[in-house]
Amino acid sequence: MRLKQFISVHDVKDINAFVEKALAYKANPLKDQELGKGKRIGLIFLNPSLRTRLSTQVAAENLGMKPIVFNVGSEGWTWEFEEEAIMSGTTVEHVKDAAPILGNYFDVLAIRTFPSLQNKKDDYSELFIKQFIKYAGVPVVSLESSTLHPLQSLTDIITITETFKEKRKPKIVLTWAPHIKPLPQCVSNSFAQWINAWGEADFVITHPEDYELDEQFTKGATITHNQDEALKDADFVYVKNWSTYTDYGRIYCNDPAWMLTEEKLKTTNNAKVMHCLPVRRNVELSDEVLDSSNSIVTQQASNRVWAAQTVLAEILKGNG
């Protein structure tokens, strides 16, 4: 289970072992509080965060680490990530100069970036986080990148595992939801990647036409444009908006009929409803669903601590 970095599901050899460890931390949060003693983690944010930031701070402190947060946009120089860039524009500091220094300050670096939604090639190259890995010299954890959100996805499987007790594969549906602006594919890509790699669910993705995700993440899932068909007999419904992938970063459809309601849940197997948060109430999800006993979004968000704690513990053990 030892980790050198945590960027995607490919860094994890045994998902169930990570889930088991996370649930053990949930039962006893301070059992490894000496593991990170004398170690520092730098939390570097290039875009805002609530749950990701705070849960990772709590997780680090549970392990005895000292977390230090740096918000690049409001507290530091603008960074350049392109190799051989002529820095005559708005960027002030190159990652080649910043990352090694941060690597000397910290034992672990955790990075949160965000896609531009302007240039698919650039976003899907994952340049930002790859440059940190290349130049920092210490383990790097993704707190969300341009294409993936692995800590969220590990959290999601933890939450599904502790909730579903039947001796069969659960039916899990990832459904597109309307939104007022284009959002990245990160959470949806990552959820699909992890559920497919986990291999312990009947997995269906439903969305309007033109909202196909990158096949490298969805391969193995059943995909349909018929939401009602997808929801039938579902045990879990994961609600998330994402913008178009092929014609990158656009909104083609904002049909409110895609919002999940209690009426739509009637055809499910009394499905538990998930969302990564923040959520636009009565746009993506109705109040009646979010405030019902079907909603496990609070449980899901709370489990972010145990996902982060598991990842950090395995990095500390692998780099002690």
JOKA-V792680 format. One line per field, one symbol per residue. psi: psi as a letter, one per 30 degrees, with the letter a starting at -180 (. if undefined). Layout:
psi = ???
//
This chain:
psi = fkkfljeafffjejeeeeeeeefeeefifgfhffegkgkkkkjjjfllkdeeeeeeeeeeefggljkkkjjeeffalkkkfkkgkjigbfkekkffeeeeeeffelfkkkkjlklfgejeeeeffheeeeeeeefeglkkkkgkafflieeeeeeeeeeeefejglilklkkkjkklllflkllgeeeeeeeeeeeeeggljkkkkllkggklkffffkflkklgjeeeefkgkekjjkkkllkeeikgljekhjfffkkleefffflhhkkklkfklkjkgdekleeeeglffkgeeeeeefeeeeeeeeeeeeeefh.
//
